[in-house]
Protein backbone atom coordinates (compact mmCIF):
# COMPACT_ATOMS: atom_id res chain seq x y z
CA UNK A 1 0.00 0.00 0.00
CA UNK A 2 1.39 3.40 -0.99
CA UNK A 3 1.21 6.05 1.75
CA UNK A 4 1.31 9.74 0.95
CA UNK A 5 4.46 11.37 2.30
CA UNK A 6 2.31 14.24 3.54
CA UNK A 7 0.13 11.94 5.64
CA UNK A 8 3.01 11.03 7.96
CA UNK A 9 2.93 12.14 11.58
CA UNK A 10 3.92 15.82 11.87
CA UNK A 11 5.93 16.62 15.00
CA UNK A 12 6.67 20.28 14.30
CA UNK A 13 6.10 22.93 11.65
CA UNK A 14 8.95 25.22 10.63
CA UNK A 15 8.97 28.52 8.80
CA UNK A 16 9.54 27.57 5.16
CA UNK A 17 10.03 29.55 1.99
CA UNK A 18 7.08 31.37 0.47
CA UNK A 19 6.43 28.44 -1.88
CA UNK A 20 7.67 25.47 0.14
CA UNK A 21 6.72 23.71 3.36
CA UNK A 22 9.12 22.42 6.03
CA UNK A 23 8.13 19.98 8.78
CA UNK A 24 9.68 17.66 11.33
CA UNK A 25 8.01 14.27 10.82
CA UNK A 26 8.17 10.70 12.07
CA UNK A 27 9.06 8.45 9.12
CA UNK A 28 8.61 4.65 9.28
CA UNK A 29 12.06 4.07 7.75
CA UNK A 30 14.16 7.08 8.77
CA UNK A 31 12.61 7.99 12.12
CA UNK A 32 12.57 11.71 12.90
CA UNK A 33 13.55 13.68 9.80
CA UNK A 34 12.86 16.94 8.00
CA UNK A 35 10.29 16.90 5.20
CA UNK A 36 10.39 19.71 2.64
CA UNK A 37 7.68 19.83 -0.04
CA UNK A 38 6.77 22.09 -2.94
CA UNK A 39 4.18 22.07 -5.70
CA UNK A 40 5.33 20.85 -9.10
CA UNK A 41 2.76 23.09 -10.82
CA UNK A 42 2.12 26.35 -8.91
CA UNK A 43 4.75 28.99 -9.70
CA UNK A 44 6.97 26.21 -10.98
CA UNK A 45 10.00 28.38 -11.81
CA UNK A 46 10.38 29.92 -8.33
CA UNK A 47 9.05 26.85 -6.53
CA UNK A 48 9.91 23.47 -8.00
CA UNK A 49 12.90 24.58 -10.09
CA UNK A 50 14.49 26.40 -7.16
CA UNK A 51 13.68 23.47 -4.84
CA UNK A 52 15.42 21.03 -7.22
CA UNK A 53 18.43 23.34 -7.61
CA UNK A 54 18.77 23.52 -3.83
CA UNK A 55 18.82 19.73 -3.56
CA UNK A 56 21.51 19.46 -6.23
CA UNK A 57 23.69 22.19 -4.69
CA UNK A 58 23.28 20.71 -1.20
CA UNK A 59 24.40 17.31 -2.44
CA UNK A 60 27.47 18.74 -4.20
CA UNK A 61 28.54 20.77 -1.15
CA UNK A 62 28.03 17.81 1.19
CA UNK A 63 30.41 15.75 -0.96
CA UNK A 64 33.14 18.31 -0.20
CA UNK A 65 32.27 19.05 3.45
CA UNK A 66 30.12 16.17 4.75
CA UNK A 67 30.22 17.36 8.37
CA UNK A 68 28.68 20.74 7.53
CA UNK A 69 25.52 19.57 5.74
CA UNK A 70 22.69 17.24 6.81
CA UNK A 71 22.21 14.07 4.78
CA UNK A 72 19.60 14.04 2.03
CA UNK A 73 17.77 10.79 2.78
CA UNK A 74 15.35 10.64 -0.14
CA UNK A 75 13.71 12.74 -2.84
CA UNK A 76 10.64 12.07 -4.93
CA UNK A 77 7.23 13.09 -6.25
CA UNK A 78 4.38 12.18 -3.90
CA UNK A 79 1.91 9.84 -5.62
CA UNK A 80 -1.11 11.47 -4.00
CA UNK A 81 -0.47 15.21 -3.81
CA UNK A 82 1.94 15.23 -6.80
CA UNK A 83 4.15 17.55 -4.75
CA UNK A 84 7.92 17.22 -4.90
CA UNK A 85 9.55 16.27 -1.60
CA UNK A 86 12.94 15.85 0.00
CA UNK A 87 13.72 14.14 3.29
CA UNK A 88 16.69 15.49 5.23
CA UNK A 89 18.55 14.23 8.26
CA UNK A 90 17.27 15.94 11.41
CA UNK A 91 20.03 17.70 13.35
CA UNK A 92 18.42 17.38 16.77
CA UNK A 93 18.82 20.36 19.12
CA UNK A 94 20.27 22.56 16.33
CA UNK A 95 18.56 25.90 15.71
CA UNK A 96 19.19 28.87 13.37
CA UNK A 97 21.94 31.16 14.63
CA UNK A 98 19.58 34.14 14.67
CA UNK A 99 17.21 32.18 16.93
CA UNK A 100 20.04 31.31 19.31
CA UNK A 101 21.17 34.94 19.49
CA UNK A 102 17.61 35.96 20.36
CA UNK A 103 17.97 33.78 23.47
CA UNK A 104 20.61 36.27 24.70
CA UNK A 105 23.57 33.88 25.17
CA UNK A 106 26.71 34.75 27.15
CA UNK A 107 29.53 36.67 25.46
CA UNK A 108 31.87 33.68 25.54
CA UNK A 109 29.23 31.59 23.74
CA UNK A 110 28.68 34.31 21.13
CA UNK A 111 32.42 34.34 20.49
CA UNK A 112 32.39 30.56 19.96
CA UNK A 113 29.48 30.91 17.53
CA UNK A 114 31.16 33.67 15.51
CA UNK A 115 34.49 31.84 15.35
CA UNK A 116 32.91 28.52 14.42
CA UNK A 117 30.76 30.19 11.77
CA UNK A 118 33.68 31.90 10.02
CA UNK A 119 35.92 28.85 10.43
CA UNK A 120 33.30 26.57 8.90
CA UNK A 121 32.67 29.03 6.07
CA UNK A 122 36.41 29.17 5.43
CA UNK A 123 36.48 25.38 5.18
CA UNK A 124 33.84 25.53 2.47
CA UNK A 125 35.30 28.55 0.66
CA UNK A 126 38.81 27.05 0.73
CA UNK A 127 37.73 24.56 -1.93
CA UNK A 128 38.98 26.55 -4.91
CA UNK A 129 37.58 26.16 -8.40
CA UNK A 130 40.02 25.75 -11.27
CA UNK A 131 38.28 28.32 -13.44
CA UNK A 132 37.75 31.94 -12.41
CA UNK A 133 34.32 33.53 -12.59
CA UNK A 134 33.69 34.36 -16.27
CA UNK A 135 34.61 37.89 -17.31
CA UNK A 136 31.61 40.16 -16.90
CA UNK A 137 29.97 38.03 -14.15
CA UNK A 138 29.65 40.86 -11.65
CA UNK A 139 28.36 43.33 -14.25
CA UNK A 140 25.86 40.68 -15.35
CA UNK A 141 24.66 40.22 -11.77
CA UNK A 142 24.43 43.95 -10.98
CA UNK A 143 22.35 44.71 -14.07
CA UNK A 144 19.87 41.93 -13.31
CA UNK A 145 19.60 42.00 -9.50
CA UNK A 146 20.24 45.69 -8.76
CA UNK A 147 19.50 47.91 -11.75
CA UNK A 148 16.59 45.92 -13.15
CA UNK A 149 14.50 45.91 -9.91
CA UNK A 150 15.06 49.60 -9.09
CA UNK A 151 14.26 50.72 -12.65
CA UNK A 152 11.31 48.34 -13.00
CA UNK A 153 9.62 50.02 -10.03
CA UNK A 154 11.16 53.50 -10.19
CA UNK A 155 7.74 55.19 -10.17
CA UNK A 156 7.04 53.65 -6.77
CA UNK A 157 10.35 54.70 -5.24
CA UNK A 158 10.22 58.22 -6.67
CA UNK A 159 6.62 59.03 -5.62
CA UNK A 160 7.75 60.64 -2.37
CA UNK A 161 11.14 61.66 -0.95
CA UNK A 162 12.55 58.94 1.32
CA UNK A 163 14.99 59.22 4.17
CA UNK A 164 17.11 56.57 5.88
CA UNK A 165 18.89 57.26 9.19
CA UNK A 166 18.92 60.95 8.29
CA UNK A 167 20.24 60.42 4.76
CA UNK A 168 18.07 61.84 1.97
CA UNK A 169 17.43 59.06 -0.51
CA UNK A 170 17.88 60.27 -4.06
CA UNK A 171 16.04 59.07 -7.13
CA UNK A 172 16.77 55.79 -8.88
CA UNK A 173 19.09 57.40 -11.45
CA UNK A 174 21.35 58.60 -8.65
CA UNK A 175 21.28 55.19 -6.96
CA UNK A 176 22.28 53.69 -10.30
CA UNK A 177 25.21 56.14 -10.48
CA UNK A 178 26.29 55.21 -6.94
CA UNK A 179 26.16 51.52 -7.85
CA UNK A 180 28.39 52.06 -10.90
CA UNK A 181 30.77 54.26 -8.89
CA UNK A 182 31.23 51.43 -6.42
CA UNK A 183 31.50 48.88 -9.22
CA UNK A 184 34.38 50.85 -10.79
CA UNK A 185 36.37 50.43 -7.55
CA UNK A 186 36.34 46.65 -8.04
CA UNK A 187 39.02 45.22 -10.31
CA UNK A 188 38.76 42.08 -12.41
CA UNK A 189 41.45 40.43 -10.28
CA UNK A 190 39.31 40.97 -7.17
CA UNK A 191 36.97 38.33 -8.60
CA UNK A 192 39.65 35.80 -9.51
CA UNK A 193 39.21 33.84 -6.30
CA UNK A 194 36.56 31.36 -7.40
CA UNK A 195 35.48 28.84 -4.76
CA UNK A 196 32.65 26.75 -3.38
CA UNK A 197 30.01 28.87 -1.68
CA UNK A 198 26.75 28.24 0.12
CA UNK A 199 25.01 30.94 -1.93
CA UNK A 200 22.17 31.65 0.52
CA UNK A 201 23.99 31.98 3.83
CA UNK A 202 21.57 34.02 5.91
CA UNK A 203 21.57 33.46 9.68
CA UNK A 204 18.27 31.59 9.23
CA UNK A 205 20.05 29.05 6.99
CA UNK A 206 22.97 28.38 9.33
CA UNK A 207 22.25 26.16 12.32
CA UNK A 208 24.10 25.98 15.62
CA UNK A 209 23.96 23.23 18.23
CA UNK A 210 23.93 25.21 21.52
CA UNK A 211 25.48 22.30 23.39
CA UNK A 212 28.40 21.47 21.07
CA UNK A 213 28.55 24.69 18.99
CA UNK A 214 28.66 22.58 15.82
CA UNK A 215 27.63 24.46 12.66
CA UNK A 216 25.35 23.06 9.96
CA UNK A 217 24.24 24.67 6.71
CA UNK A 218 20.82 24.24 5.09
CA UNK A 219 19.00 25.55 2.00
CA UNK A 220 21.99 26.48 -0.22
CA UNK A 221 21.13 28.28 -3.44
CA UNK A 222 22.94 30.32 -6.08
CA UNK A 223 21.63 33.80 -5.21
CA UNK A 224 24.52 35.96 -6.43
CA UNK A 225 25.65 34.28 -9.67
CA UNK A 226 29.37 34.48 -8.80
CA UNK A 227 31.29 31.83 -6.87
CA UNK A 228 33.19 34.17 -4.59
CA UNK A 229 33.37 34.12 -0.79
CA UNK A 230 32.18 37.74 -0.70
CA UNK A 231 28.78 36.36 -1.69
CA UNK A 232 28.46 34.31 1.50
CA UNK A 233 29.88 37.14 3.61
CA UNK A 234 27.35 39.63 2.20
CA UNK A 235 24.42 37.43 3.18
CA UNK A 236 25.70 37.03 6.72
CA UNK A 237 26.04 40.84 6.97
CA UNK A 238 22.54 41.21 5.54
CA UNK A 239 21.35 39.64 8.81
CA UNK A 240 24.04 40.50 11.37
CA UNK A 241 24.69 44.14 10.41
CA UNK A 242 21.49 45.19 8.65
CA UNK A 243 19.07 42.97 10.61
CA UNK A 244 17.15 41.41 7.74
CA UNK A 245 15.63 38.64 9.86
CA UNK A 246 14.81 41.05 12.69
CA UNK A 247 13.24 43.52 10.24
CA UNK A 248 10.95 40.88 8.77
CA UNK A 249 9.59 40.28 12.29
CA UNK A 250 8.90 44.00 12.78
CA UNK A 251 5.22 44.87 12.28
CA UNK A 252 5.33 48.28 13.93
CA UNK A 253 5.68 50.81 11.14
CA UNK A 254 3.20 52.13 8.62
CA UNK A 255 3.33 51.56 4.87
CA UNK A 256 2.99 55.32 4.36
CA UNK A 257 6.25 55.99 6.20
CA UNK A 258 8.87 57.98 4.29
CA UNK A 259 11.51 58.15 7.02
CA UNK A 260 13.22 54.93 7.99
CA UNK A 261 15.81 53.86 10.53
CA UNK A 262 17.48 50.56 11.29
CA UNK A 263 15.30 48.71 13.83
CA UNK A 264 16.35 48.65 17.44
CA UNK A 265 18.31 45.50 18.10
CA UNK A 266 19.90 43.81 21.08
CA UNK A 267 23.45 43.88 22.42
CA UNK A 268 24.12 40.20 21.69
CA UNK A 269 23.55 40.69 17.94
CA UNK A 270 25.68 43.85 17.94
CA UNK A 271 28.51 41.97 19.67
CA UNK A 272 28.16 39.03 17.27
CA UNK A 273 28.38 41.35 14.26
CA UNK A 274 31.45 43.13 15.66
CA UNK A 275 33.20 39.75 15.86
CA UNK A 276 32.12 38.83 12.32
CA UNK A 277 33.37 42.15 10.91
CA UNK A 278 36.68 41.75 12.71
CA UNK A 279 37.19 38.36 11.05
CA UNK A 280 36.20 39.83 7.67
CA UNK A 281 38.92 42.47 8.05
CA UNK A 282 41.45 39.63 8.19
CA UNK A 283 40.37 38.40 4.75
CA UNK A 284 41.88 39.80 1.57
CA UNK A 285 38.56 40.78 0.00
CA UNK A 286 37.83 44.09 -1.71
CA UNK A 287 35.48 45.81 0.75
CA UNK A 288 33.66 47.57 -2.10
CA UNK A 289 32.76 44.15 -3.46
CA UNK A 290 31.29 43.18 -0.09
CA UNK A 291 29.42 46.50 0.12
CA UNK A 292 27.97 46.13 -3.37
CA UNK A 293 26.87 42.53 -2.83
CA UNK A 294 25.38 43.35 0.58
CA UNK A 295 23.29 46.18 -0.92
CA UNK A 296 22.20 43.79 -3.67
CA UNK A 297 20.72 41.42 -1.09
CA UNK A 298 18.04 44.07 -0.56
CA UNK A 299 17.51 45.30 -4.14
CA UNK A 300 16.92 41.78 -5.41
CA UNK A 301 14.12 41.40 -2.84
CA UNK A 302 12.16 44.36 -4.25
CA UNK A 303 10.11 42.47 -6.89
CA UNK A 304 9.12 39.79 -4.36
CA UNK A 305 8.01 42.33 -1.74
CA UNK A 306 6.07 44.41 -4.29
CA UNK A 307 4.34 41.40 -5.83
CA UNK A 308 3.41 40.29 -2.31
CA UNK A 309 1.85 43.73 -1.69
CA UNK A 310 4.43 44.50 1.01
CA UNK A 311 5.08 48.10 0.01
CA UNK A 312 6.42 49.16 3.41
CA UNK A 313 9.35 46.74 3.26
CA UNK A 314 9.89 47.38 -0.45
CA UNK A 315 10.45 51.09 0.25
CA UNK A 316 12.51 50.28 3.33
CA UNK A 317 14.79 47.88 1.41
CA UNK A 318 15.22 50.39 -1.42
CA UNK A 319 16.22 53.14 1.01
CA UNK A 320 18.49 50.77 2.96
CA UNK A 321 20.32 49.67 -0.20
CA UNK A 322 21.03 53.33 -1.02
CA UNK A 323 22.29 53.92 2.53
CA UNK A 324 24.62 50.90 2.31
CA UNK A 325 26.02 51.96 -1.06
CA UNK A 326 26.78 55.40 0.38
CA UNK A 327 29.16 53.69 2.80
CA UNK A 328 27.15 52.93 5.91
C-alpha positions in Angstrom: 0.0 0.0 0.0 1.4 3.4 -1.0 1.2 6.0 1.7 1.3 9.7 0.9 4.5 11.4 2.3 2.3 14.2 3.5 0.1 11.9 5.6 3.0 11.0 8.0 2.9 12.1 11.6 3.9 15.8 11.9 5.9 16.6 15.0 6.7 20.3 14.3 6.1 22.9 11.7 9.0 25.2 10.6 9.0 28.5 8.8 9.5 27.6 5.2 10.0 29.5 2.0 7.1 31.4 0.5 6.4 28.4 -1.9 7.7 25.5 0.1 6.7 23.7 3.4 9.1 22.4 6.0 8.1 20.0 8.8 9.7 17.7 11.3 8.0 14.3 10.8 8.2 10.7 12.1 9.1 8.5 9.1 8.6 4.6 9.3 12.1 4.1 7.8 14.2 7.1 8.8 12.6 8.0 12.1 12.6 11.7 12.9 13.5 13.7 9.8 12.9 16.9 8.0 10.3 16.9 5.2 10.4 19.7 2.6 7.7 19.8 0.0 6.8 22.1 -2.9 4.2 22.1 -5.7 5.3 20.8 -9.1 2.8 23.1 -10.8 2.1 26.3 -8.9 4.7 29.0 -9.7 7.0 26.2 -11.0 10.0 28.4 -11.8 10.4 29.9 -8.3 9.0 26.9 -6.5 9.9 23.5 -8.0 12.9 24.6 -10.1 14.5 26.4 -7.2 13.7 23.5 -4.8 15.4 21.0 -7.2 18.4 23.3 -7.6 18.8 23.5 -3.8 18.8 19.7 -3.6 21.5 19.5 -6.2 23.7 22.2 -4.7 23.3 20.7 -1.2 24.4 17.3 -2.4 27.5 18.7 -4.2 28.5 20.8 -1.2 28.0 17.8 1.2 30.4 15.8 -1.0 33.1 18.3 -0.2 32.3 19.1 3.4 30.1 16.2 4.7 30.2 17.4 8.4 28.7 20.7 7.5 25.5 19.6 5.7 22.7 17.2 6.8 22.2 14.1 4.8 19.6 14.0 2.0 17.8 10.8 2.8 15.4 10.6 -0.1 13.7 12.7 -2.8 10.6 12.1 -4.9 7.2 13.1 -6.2 4.4 12.2 -3.9 1.9 9.8 -5.6 -1.1 11.5 -4.0 -0.5 15.2 -3.8 1.9 15.2 -6.8 4.1 17.5 -4.7 7.9 17.2 -4.9 9.5 16.3 -1.6 12.9 15.8 0.0 13.7 14.1 3.3 16.7 15.5 5.2 18.6 14.2 8.3 17.3 15.9 11.4 20.0 17.7 13.3 18.4 17.4 16.8 18.8 20.4 19.1 20.3 22.6 16.3 18.6 25.9 15.7 19.2 28.9 13.4 21.9 31.2 14.6 19.6 34.1 14.7 17.2 32.2 16.9 20.0 31.3 19.3 21.2 34.9 19.5 17.6 36.0 20.4 18.0 33.8 23.5 20.6 36.3 24.7 23.6 33.9 25.2 26.7 34.7 27.1 29.5 36.7 25.5 31.9 33.7 25.5 29.2 31.6 23.7 28.7 34.3 21.1 32.4 34.3 20.5 32.4 30.6 20.0 29.5 30.9 17.5 31.2 33.7 15.5 34.5 31.8 15.4 32.9 28.5 14.4 30.8 30.2 11.8 33.7 31.9 10.0 35.9 28.8 10.4 33.3 26.6 8.9 32.7 29.0 6.1 36.4 29.2 5.4 36.5 25.4 5.2 33.8 25.5 2.5 35.3 28.5 0.7 38.8 27.1 0.7 37.7 24.6 -1.9 39.0 26.5 -4.9 37.6 26.2 -8.4 40.0 25.7 -11.3 38.3 28.3 -13.4 37.8 31.9 -12.4 34.3 33.5 -12.6 33.7 34.4 -16.3 34.6 37.9 -17.3 31.6 40.2 -16.9 30.0 38.0 -14.2 29.7 40.9 -11.6 28.4 43.3 -14.3 25.9 40.7 -15.3 24.7 40.2 -11.8 24.4 43.9 -11.0 22.3 44.7 -14.1 19.9 41.9 -13.3 19.6 42.0 -9.5 20.2 45.7 -8.8 19.5 47.9 -11.7 16.6 45.9 -13.1 14.5 45.9 -9.9 15.1 49.6 -9.1 14.3 50.7 -12.6 11.3 48.3 -13.0 9.6 50.0 -10.0 11.2 53.5 -10.2 7.7 55.2 -10.2 7.0 53.7 -6.8 10.3 54.7 -5.2 10.2 58.2 -6.7 6.6 59.0 -5.6 7.7 60.6 -2.4 11.1 61.7 -0.9 12.5 58.9 1.3 15.0 59.2 4.2 17.1 56.6 5.9 18.9 57.3 9.2 18.9 61.0 8.3 20.2 60.4 4.8 18.1 61.8 2.0 17.4 59.1 -0.5 17.9 60.3 -4.1 16.0 59.1 -7.1 16.8 55.8 -8.9 19.1 57.4 -11.4 21.3 58.6 -8.7 21.3 55.2 -7.0 22.3 53.7 -10.3 25.2 56.1 -10.5 26.3 55.2 -6.9 26.2 51.5 -7.9 28.4 52.1 -10.9 30.8 54.3 -8.9 31.2 51.4 -6.4 31.5 48.9 -9.2 34.4 50.8 -10.8 36.4 50.4 -7.6 36.3 46.7 -8.0 39.0 45.2 -10.3 38.8 42.1 -12.4 41.5 40.4 -10.3 39.3 41.0 -7.2 37.0 38.3 -8.6 39.7 35.8 -9.5 39.2 33.8 -6.3 36.6 31.4 -7.4 35.5 28.8 -4.8 32.7 26.7 -3.4 30.0 28.9 -1.7 26.7 28.2 0.1 25.0 30.9 -1.9 22.2 31.7 0.5 24.0 32.0 3.8 21.6 34.0 5.9 21.6 33.5 9.7 18.3 31.6 9.2 20.0 29.1 7.0 23.0 28.4 9.3 22.2 26.2 12.3 24.1 26.0 15.6 24.0 23.2 18.2 23.9 25.2 21.5 25.5 22.3 23.4 28.4 21.5 21.1 28.6 24.7 19.0 28.7 22.6 15.8 27.6 24.5 12.7 25.3 23.1 10.0 24.2 24.7 6.7 20.8 24.2 5.1 19.0 25.6 2.0 22.0 26.5 -0.2 21.1 28.3 -3.4 22.9 30.3 -6.1 21.6 33.8 -5.2 24.5 36.0 -6.4 25.7 34.3 -9.7 29.4 34.5 -8.8 31.3 31.8 -6.9 33.2 34.2 -4.6 33.4 34.1 -0.8 32.2 37.7 -0.7 28.8 36.4 -1.7 28.5 34.3 1.5 29.9 37.1 3.6 27.3 39.6 2.2 24.4 37.4 3.2 25.7 37.0 6.7 26.0 40.8 7.0 22.5 41.2 5.5 21.4 39.6 8.8 24.0 40.5 11.4 24.7 44.1 10.4 21.5 45.2 8.6 19.1 43.0 10.6 17.2 41.4 7.7 15.6 38.6 9.9 14.8 41.0 12.7 13.2 43.5 10.2 10.9 40.9 8.8 9.6 40.3 12.3 8.9 44.0 12.8 5.2 44.9 12.3 5.3 48.3 13.9 5.7 50.8 11.1 3.2 52.1 8.6 3.3 51.6 4.9 3.0 55.3 4.4 6.2 56.0 6.2 8.9 58.0 4.3 11.5 58.1 7.0 13.2 54.9 8.0 15.8 53.9 10.5 17.5 50.6 11.3 15.3 48.7 13.8 16.3 48.7 17.4 18.3 45.5 18.1 19.9 43.8 21.1 23.5 43.9 22.4 24.1 40.2 21.7 23.6 40.7 17.9 25.7 43.8 17.9 28.5 42.0 19.7 28.2 39.0 17.3 28.4 41.4 14.3 31.4 43.1 15.7 33.2 39.8 15.9 32.1 38.8 12.3 33.4 42.1 10.9 36.7 41.8 12.7 37.2 38.4 11.0 36.2 39.8 7.7 38.9 42.5 8.0 41.5 39.6 8.2 40.4 38.4 4.8 41.9 39.8 1.6 38.6 40.8 0.0 37.8 44.1 -1.7 35.5 45.8 0.8 33.7 47.6 -2.1 32.8 44.2 -3.5 31.3 43.2 -0.1 29.4 46.5 0.1 28.0 46.1 -3.4 26.9 42.5 -2.8 25.4 43.4 0.6 23.3 46.2 -0.9 22.2 43.8 -3.7 20.7 41.4 -1.1 18.0 44.1 -0.6 17.5 45.3 -4.1 16.9 41.8 -5.4 14.1 41.4 -2.8 12.2 44.4 -4.3 10.1 42.5 -6.9 9.1 39.8 -4.4 8.0 42.3 -1.7 6.1 44.4 -4.3 4.3 41.4 -5.8 3.4 40.3 -2.3 1.9 43.7 -1.7 4.4 44.5 1.0 5.1 48.1 0.0 6.4 49.2 3.4 9.3 46.7 3.3 9.9 47.4 -0.5 10.4 51.1 0.3 12.5 50.3 3.3 14.8 47.9 1.4 15.2 50.4 -1.4 16.2 53.1 1.0 18.5 50.8 3.0 20.3 49.7 -0.2 21.0 53.3 -1.0 22.3 53.9 2.5 24.6 50.9 2.3 26.0 52.0 -1.1 26.8 55.4 0.4 29.2 53.7 2.8 27.1 52.9 5.9 
